[in-house]
Amino acid sequence: MNSLQRLLQFIVDNWSQIIIIATLLLTIITKVEYFIRDWKNKTEEEKQKQAEKAFNKAVESAKKALADYILILVSKAEIDWQNAEGKLGATKRAQVIEEIYKKYPVLEQVSDKKDLLKYIDNLINEALKTVREELREPTKTLEEKNIEETEKVIEND
C-alpha cells in the first residue's frame, strides 16, 4: 500500500515530465515505424536512389568542411617541412591529402576521384596562398591595430 502511494505521489509530482517523455517516445516510435514501412514498400531502384542521395549529401558535407581543415593541414605541413631542403611540394601535398582521407573516409568511395582530387588541389592552392601571405605579413594583434588607430587619431588632431 505504501509503495502504491509513493508511485501515485511520484506521478502527481512529475506528471508534466511524464507526458512530455511519453509524447516524445510515441513520436519516435511512429517515425521509426513509418520509415520502416516506407522502406519496405520502395523498389530496389528507389532504395538505390535514396542511398546515393544520402551518400552525395555526406560527400558535399565533407567538401564544405574541407576548406578550413585543409588550411590547418597546409599550415602544419609547411611547419613540418620548413627546415627541409629541396622541392617538397609534392611531399607536402601528399601529406595533406593523406590526412584528408583519414579524417573523411567517405571521400575514398567517390566514383569520380579525378574531380575530387582537382577540387582538393584547388583548396590546397588557396590555403597555400593564405599561409604564404600570413608568413609574409603576420596578422596584427588587436592591440597593435588599436595602437595604430590611436596614432592616426593623434596625428589628425
N, C-alpha and C positions, 0 to 999 in steps of 0.2 A: 504494500500500500504506500509506503514511504517513497519507494523508487518511482511509482506512478505519479505521485505528487511532484517529485523533482523533475520528472520528464515534462509534465504539464507546465510547470513553472518555467522551465527552460524554453519551451515553445512560446509561452506568453512573453517572455523577456526578449526573445530573438526572432519574433515572427516575421519582421521585415527582411532580415538577412536570409531566413529560411525560404521565403517566397522568391527573393532575388536568385538564390542559388538554384532553386527548383526550376525557375524560368530559364536560366542560363543552360542548365542541363537539358531541359526539354528542347531548347533551340538547337543546341549542339547535336543532340540525337536526331532531330528532324533533318538538319542539314546533312549529316552523315548518311542517313537513310536515303535522302533524295539523291545525293551524289552516287551512292552505290546503285540505286535503281536506274539512274540516268546512264551510268557507265555500262551496266549490263544491257541496256536497250540500244546502245550505239553499235554501229557496224565496225568491223576492224579498220576500215578506211577512216571513219570518223575518229576512232581512238588514236590512230596513227597521226592524223592531222592535229589533234589536241596535244599529243605528246610532242610533236615537232614545234607547235606554238609555244609550249612551256619551255622547251629547250632553247628556242630562239630568244625567248624573254630572258632566260638565265644568261645567255651569251651577251645580250645587249646590256644587261645589268653589270656584268663583269667588265665590259668595254667602258662603261661610264666610270666605273671605279678605277680603271687603269690609269687614267691621266695623272692623278695625284700620287698613286703608288709608284708609277714609273719615275716621277720626279725624285722621289725618295731613293729609288734604286739607282738612278743615274748619279745622284749625288754621292751615294755610298760607293759606287764603282769608281768614280773619279777620285775619291779619297783613298780607297784601297790601292789604286794603281798610280797614285801621284808621283811616287818615287821611282817607278819602273822606267826603264829606258826603251826606246823604240816605238814603233807604231802598234798600239794596243787597242785600237778602236774596235776591231772585230772581237777581241777577247772580252772587252768590257760589255759590248753589245750582247754577246753570248751569255755572259753572266746575268745581265738584266733579264733577258728572255727566259733563261732557265728559272730564275726566281718567280717570274710572272706565271709560268706554267705550274710551279709548285703551289703558288697561292690560289690560282684559279684553274684547277684541273679540268673544269668543264670546257675550257678552250681547246684542249687536246682532241676533243671529239668533233670539232668543227670540220665540216666536209671541205670547205674552201680555205685551206691553210695559207695559200699564197696571198689572198686578200687580207686575211687576218694578220699575217706577218708584215704586209705592207702597212696596214693600219698601226700595228705596234711600232714599226720603224718610224713612221711619221710622228707618233707620240714621243719616241725616244729622241728624235731630232729636235722637236720642240722643247723637250726637257733639257737637252744639251745646251740649246741657246739660252735658256733661262739660267742654268747653272753657270755657264761661262760669263753671262752678264753679271751675275751676283759675285763671281770671283773677281771680275774686273772692278766693279763698283759695288762694294758691300752695302747692303741696305742700312741706312742710317737708323739709329735708335730713335725712339720717340723723344728722348731728352735732347739729342743732337738737333732734331728738327725744331724743337721748341726754342733752343738757343739761337738757331739761325733766324727764326721768325722774330724773336725778340731783338736781335741785332738789326734786322731790316727795319723794324719799327723805330728803333733808336736813331738809325741813320736818316729816316724820313722826317724825324722831328727836328 
